Amino acid sequence: MAPGHWADFQYEIYLNGLTGAVPRLPADLTRLEAMVEQRLGPGPAGYVAGGAGDGSAIRANRAALERHRIVPRMLRDVAERDLTTELLGATLPAPLALAPVGILSILHPEAETAAARAAAARGVPYILSSASSTPLEAVAEAMGGAERWFQLYWGKDREVTRSFLDRARAAGYRVLVVTLDTPLLGWRPRDLDQAYLPFLRGVGTANYFSDPAFRAGLAKPVEEDPDAAVLHFVQLFGDPGKTWPDLAFLREHWEGPIVLKGVLHPDDARRAAEAGMDGVVVSNHGGRQVAGSLGAADALPAVAAAAGDRLTVLFDSGVRTGADVFRALALGARAVLLGRPYAYGLALDGQAGVDHVLRSLLAEFDLTLALSGHATPATVTAEDLAPAPPGTT
């Protein structure tokens, strides 16, 4: 956890400036994407920044957040602030976690390990993608005792799923995040135009290729026939046949909290609660799956209302600033998962880049909170927002 207030990061920057030092990355995190587009090749840049179809769902995510304007309140005591948040049985320094982003080795050679170390250093939970470039045990070792969650792409092979859950639990991952919105890959023109799918080259398959249940399904070891291993991976990765009753299998084989990621309809939140789940992530996968999808922030209030006290509601898709975190909490989220910005930070400056993104986002959030009249995230409500004037989103 940062000493003092997260906002103190700005004074650290200013004081360093007395020696002529300036930050390696911009304080405005919305500038990172353009920098990544310039520095990375079209394949990796398109993979991380691109979306489904014409990109309309990415734009909808931003519009859904910007549709709300923050209404600051005056003369409230905000001298001492505490961003500490209780979430799914853990005490966190702020209402933030790093979202699961797969295949980080296409962005930086230290991949998930660098991102996980940055999160651990600030006390922020790191959610490891099952499609990571680094085996889950290695990432856990790099994090020490820090808070970590495991994201599952729920495939066809039950034994591989069971093995993943056993490995994740043994490696200290406390919360299971199950992505529901990717039983099939969405239509992603930027990837298609480059014929760029790293999985087919064995990138992003580290957890599978190191898994005993996966390897048991191969005629030859991965090392002897990597092409056959990739084909086996592709065949089992997604499962469009899954339905709500299948959640019983996960509940049976995971003792900790389970969060369902990709919920946009209040009825799906109700079904999650009925299935014994612990939380949902209101998300449209950052606009990567369904072109024309509604913005995730537009779905958030109704899902939060349906969840009530039965589920912990988290949010991702479109978050770029500290003001966005404030908006998401006001609309009903308990905490926010940050995705693309930290991936961009990783691409540009490794672990230090991720740390810069975390500290910048939380400093801006801390200041937004204080300057809006709040000393803690718990007091932020929908009353702190107003509709944006017509024509301004």
N, C-alpha and C positions, 0 to 999 in steps of 0.2 A: 504494500500500500504506500502511496506517496505520502511523505510527511506534510503536516499542515494541510493546506487546501490544494486540490488539484490545480486551481487557478494560479498557484504560485509559479507554475511553469513559465508563464509569460514574463515574470520578473527575472527568472533564471536566464531567459533568452536576452532580455534587455541588459542585464548585468554582464553577460558574456560579450555583448556588443561593445562594451568599453575596451575590450582587447582587440576589437576588429573582427571578432568571430560572428558569423551569421549562420542560421540553421542550414543544413544541407538540403532539406526539403521544405516546401512552402507550408506556412501555417494554415492557409486555405486549402483544405483537403480536396476540394472539388477540382483543383488544378492537377492532381496526380494522374488522372486518367490520360490526359493529353500528353503528359511526360512519358508515360508507359507506351503510348502509341508511337512516340518518336524513337524510343530506345529499344523496344523489342521488335522481333520479326513479326510479320503479319499473322503467322499461325498462333503463337502464344498470346499476342496482344488481342487478337480476335476471340480467342477462347475465353479469356478472362473478362473482357469488356462486352462481348457480344450477347445478343439475346435471341429470342424466338422470332421467326418471321421478320416483319419490318421493324422490329424494335419497339412496337407500340406499348408493350407491357412495361418496358423499362421507363418509357416516358410517363406512363400512367402512375408508376410508383412515385416518381418525383412530384408529379402534379397533385397526387393524393395527399402528400405531406405539405406541399406549399399552399394548398387550398386553405390551410389553417394559419392564422396569424396569432402570435403570442401577445397577450395583454398584460404588460408589466403592472405590478401594484407597488405603491410607494410606502415609505415609512414603516416598514416591517423590519424587525431585527434579524439581520442575516450576517452578523459579524462572525458568528461561529456556525459553520455548516458541517453536516455529516451526511455523506452520500452512501453510507453503509446500507446494504440491502440484504434482507433474508430471502433466500431463493432455493426452493427445493431441498431444504434441510442444511444449507450452507450459508455462512455469513460472508458476503462479498463486499469489497471496498467501494463498489459502485454498481448501478444496475446495468451491467454490460458484460457480455461474453464475446469471444471471437467465434464467429460462425464457421461451420465446416466448409472448407474450400479444398477440393481435391487437386491432385496432380501439381502440387506447388513446385516441383522440381523444374517445370517449364519456365518458372519465373526467376528462380535463384537456386544455386547448387545446394545450399543448406536447407532448402525446402521447409517441410513442416517442423523440423527441429528448431530452426531459427524463430519461426513464428511462435512455437510453443514456449521457448525460453523467454521471449519478450513478454508473453502473457504471464508466465509464472513470476517474472521479476516484478510485475505490477499487481499481482494477486488477482488477475482477471482470468476466469475460466477459459480454457482452450478446448474447443470441440474438434476432435480429430475426425476427418472424413475416412470412411472405410475405403475410399478410392485414393488414399494417400500414396505418395511416392516413397514413404518411409514406413517400415513395419511399426505397428502400434506399440510394441514393447520398447523399441528404441526411442520413440517419442516420449513414452512414460519415463524412461530412464533419464532423459534430458531434463525433465520437469521436476525430478525429485518428488517431494510430497505435495506439490501444487495441485490445485483443483483442476480436474480434467474430466471431460465427457466424451463419449464415443457415439459417432453418428453411423447409423446402419443404412446401407442400401439393401433393401430386403429382397433377396433374390430367390431363385427357384429351389435351390438345394438346402433342405432343412438341416442337414448335417454340417454344412459349411456355416450356416447361420448360427447353429448351436455352438460350433467351435469358436466363431468370432465372439460370441457373448461370453463364453468361458475365458477366452484369452483377455478380453477387455476387462472383465471383472478381476482376473488374477493380476493384471497390470495396474490396477488402481483407478480405473475409469469409473466414476460414481453414478453418472446419469446416462441413460440410453436415449439418443435422439433418433427417431425413426423417420426417414424421409419418405413421404407417401406420394409425392407429386412427380416421381420420376420412374414409373414402371417401364417407360419407354423414353428414349431421348427425344426431346422436342426438335422441331425443324429449325436448324440454326444456320442461316445462310452464310455468315462469316466463316464458320468452320467448313461448310460444304464447298464454298468457293476456293478454299485452300486445300480441300480434301484432307483436312487436319483433324485426326482423332487419335490422340496419343496412346489410348488404350491398345490400339492395334499394333503398337510397337512395344508393348509391354511396359508402358509408363503409366503409373497410377494403379498398378496391380500388386504392389508390394505385400499388402495384407493377404491377398489371395495366394500368391505364389509361395508365401512362407507358411501357409496354413496346412496342417496335416490332413484335414478332411478334404480340402481342395485337391491336394497332391495325390490323395488316395484314389481320386477319380480319373487320374491320368494313366495312360498306357506306359509312358516313359517319364522320367523326372523332367521337371521344367528345364533344367540345364541342358538336357540332351535333345529336347524337342520344344523349344520355346514357342514356335508357331502353333503347335497343337495346344499348348497351355493357354495361349491367347484365345484360340477358338473356343476352348472349354469355358473360359472366363466370359466371353461374349454370350454364350448360350445360357449361362445361369445368372448373369448380372441383374437383370430386371425380371419382374413377374407381373404382367398385367392381369393375371387371374386372381390376385389376392383380394379378399373381401374382409369386412369387419370381424366376422367370427375367427379369422386367422390370428387376430391379436392375442387370443388366448395362449397361443404357443409362445409368444414373446413374454407375456406376463408370467407364464410358468417357468421360463428359463432366465429371467432377470429379476433379481430381488430388489434392486434399487428403483429410483424414479424412472418412469418412461414418459417421454415427451414426443408427441406426434407433430412432425414438421410438414407444413404445406396446407394448413387448414384455412379456408376462406369463407366457409358457410357456417352459420350458427348451428344448423342441424348436425354438422360433422363434429362440432365441439360437444354437443350433447351426447352424440354416440361415443365419442372418446371417453367421456366421463362414465357412461354406462359400461364401457368395456374395462373399467378399472385403471385407466391411464391417469397420469399425474399432471400433465400439462399439454399445451399445444403451442406451436409456433405459427402465428399468422404470417403467411409468406406465400409469394408466388414464384419462389426460387429465383428471386432477383430478375424476373422477367425472362427467364431462360427457357421456359417450358411451353407456355400457351400464349401465342400472339393474340392480342385483343383482351387478355385477362384484365379484370379490374385491378386497380392499384391496391396493394396490400393494406395501406392505411385506410382506404375506404371500407375495407372489410372489418377492420379492427374493432370498432365500437360494438357492432352486433355480435361478433364472436365473443368479446369480453363479457357482454351482457348474458349471453347464453351460458358461458362458462361459470359465471357467478363465483361462489366460493369453492366450487368443486375442482377447478383446474387452475394451475398457474399459467397465465397467458404471457407468452413471449412474442417478440415481433422482429422480423427482418424484411428486407427488400426496399431499397431506395435510401437507406440511411447514409448520409454523407457528412453531417455536421452535428455539433452539440445541440443546436436548436431542433434538429430532427429527433434526437433522443428525447428532449423535452416534450415535443409534440406526441411522440409515441406513448409516453407515459400518460399524458393528459387524455389520450384517446382510449386508454384502458390496459396498456401493457404493463407488466410488472418489471420487465427488463428488456433490453434490446440486444440482438445479435448483430455484430458488425462483420460485413463480408468483404466486398471489393476494395474498400479503402486500405485495409491492412494488407491485402494481396498486392496492391499497387506499391505500398511502402516496402514490402518484401522485395519486389522486383527491382526497386530503385536503390535500396540501401540495406538489404538483408535484415538481420535482427534489429539493427539500429533504426532502420526505416519503419519497422513494425512498432517499435517503442515510440518513435516520433508520432506516429498516427494515433496510438493509444493516448499518449499524454496530451496531444493537441485536442483530440475529440473530448476528452474528459475535462480539460481545462476550460474549453468553450462551454461545455455543458454546465460545469460548476458556476461559471460566470453568468450564463443564461438563467440558471436557477436563482442565483442570488439577486440579479438585477430585475428579476420578475417577482421578487418578494418571497422567496422560499429558502428555507434553511435545510430542507431535506426533500428528497424525491417523493416521500410519502404524502406530502400535502398537495401535490400537483393533480389537478382535476380538469375536466372538460370546461369548467368555468374560466380557466386560464387561457382559453382559445376563443378566437372570433373568426367568422368567415372572411376570407380574403375578398377585397372589393372585386366586382365583376371585371373581367378582362385582364387581371393581374397574374393569373396562374399560367 
